[in-house]
Amino acid sequence: MKLSTQAVQVGLNWDGRTGAVTVPVYQTATFKHPGLGQSTGYDYTRSGNPTRKVLEDGIAALDGGVSGFAYSSGMAAIANLLLLFRKGDHLIVTEDLYGGTYRLFEQIFSHYDLSFTYVDTSVLSEVEKAIRPETKGLFVESLTNPLLKAADVKALSALCAARDLLCIVDNTFLTPYLQRPLGLGADIAIYSATKYLAGHNDTVAGLVVVKDPALAEKVYFLQNSVGAVLGPQDSWLVIRGMKTLGVRLDRQQENAQKIAEWLQAHPKVRKVHYPGLPDHPGHQLLRETARGFGAMVSFEVVDPSLVERLLLKTELISFAESLGGVETLITFPEVQTHADILPEIRARLGINNVLLRLSVGIEDVDDLINDLAQAFEE
Ligand SMILES: *Cc1c(COP(=O)(O)O)cnc(C)c1O
């Protein structure tokens, strides 16, 4: 079965008793025991809830893993996974990382004696060079934010397997529809489901998928012990969003490709980062390992004064953080999403005062291009 079909099947006809086509929202904190020492399989919603379980099983199926876990946000998911590590452990991490993940690692987990080295994970030898005796894990964004560098997840997973490192892939930008990290050899896939999986800019959620049953048990223990679980209503919203993942992403990618090409030809744009462009460094790799190039486009304008104009003059396109929803959004990474990254690191990465990021939605692409065109004008 193709993934877009599989996504529609999540929770479908789950409730045989009433025949409800969609899964019910089990808005309950606790469950009555049928007898002493007996359980329906559900005891308390932090430990397990039927609506959340449908989502967790659904994402595990889409990603080809044994178990899925739903959290109250992408950050809660990442924080939970970091608890798999112990005092003194070292992790290698993608350098142009989501700003919130960088803040979590540097300003919180570093106080618990975990250490992190940030490298360009699109270059395998950089990762290899950073391995130390105490290195226990690799945390990689398969497609980075905001510069859209593509990591060779297959090669990185093989390196991790050879050196006994846990390979964690933040696959938020690609989703299982475009690339399945576990199939390429990774141990864990994580998603900010807030983005493409839920897809409507209306809910905050995180998902984790694990390949190995013993590891899944550890993650379940952490999820239940720490308790940052996704509520039943939000689980339902993510399930609903996931059903249209395929059609949304097909349209979003098609729009992104056209917008990237239009921007590339614009005299007030000096650089476009989109892996669908043949001269993008990740183009060939994604052609071989993914079903597409995603729908995030970053670009540099020729003059800093254009930044504010574009952010405020666009009408269909909203100036807002986040990404992956049906609505097209524009943001200014240097100030909005990557402010917690040290200025010298931002400068080295190319997150500068002329870089803008678009999360391309499902609108008619001509309307989006017209909106950008009028915003560029004096
Ligand atoms: C948004 C995002 C996160 C954090 O997820 P939240 O749902 O906002 O907590 C992590 N990684 C990436 C790549 C993201 O885009």
The ligand as an SDF file (V2000), in Angstrom:
LIG
                    3D

 15 15  0  0  0  0  0  0  0  0999 V2000
    9.2010   23.1920   15.0630 C   0  0  0  0  0  0  0  0  0  0  0  0
   10.3460   22.2650   15.0920 C   0  0  0  0  0  0  0  0  0  0  0  0
   10.7020   21.6040   16.2740 C   0  0  0  0  0  0  0  0  0  0  0  0
    9.9950   21.8610   17.5820 C   0  0  0  0  0  0  0  0  0  0  0  0
    8.6650   21.4190   17.5570 O   0  0  0  0  0  0  0  0  0  0  0  0
    7.4580   22.0960   18.4080 P   0  0  0  0  0  0  0  0  0  0  0  0
    6.2950   21.3000   17.9810 O   0  0  0  0  0  0  0  0  0  0  0  0
    7.4160   23.5370   18.0020 O   0  0  0  0  0  0  0  0  0  0  0  0
    7.8080   21.9460   19.8380 O   0  0  0  0  0  0  0  0  0  0  0  0
   11.7580   20.7170   16.2170 C   0  0  0  0  0  0  0  0  0  0  0  0
   12.4320   20.4970   15.0740 N   0  0  0  0  0  0  0  0  0  0  0  0
   12.1130   21.1150   13.9280 C   0  0  0  0  0  0  0  0  0  0  0  0
   12.8930   20.8220   12.6980 C   0  0  0  0  0  0  0  0  0  0  0  0
   11.0710   22.0210   13.8850 C   0  0  0  0  0  0  0  0  0  0  0  0
   10.7680   22.6440   12.7530 O   0  0  0  0  0  0  0  0  0  0  0  0
  1  2  1  0
  2  3  1  0
  2 14  2  0
  3  4  1  0
  3 10  2  0
  4  5  1  0
  5  6  1  0
  6  7  2  0
  6  8  1  0
  6  9  1  0
 10 11  1  0
 11 12  2  0
 12 13  1  0
 12 14  1  0
 14 15  1  0
M  END
$$$$
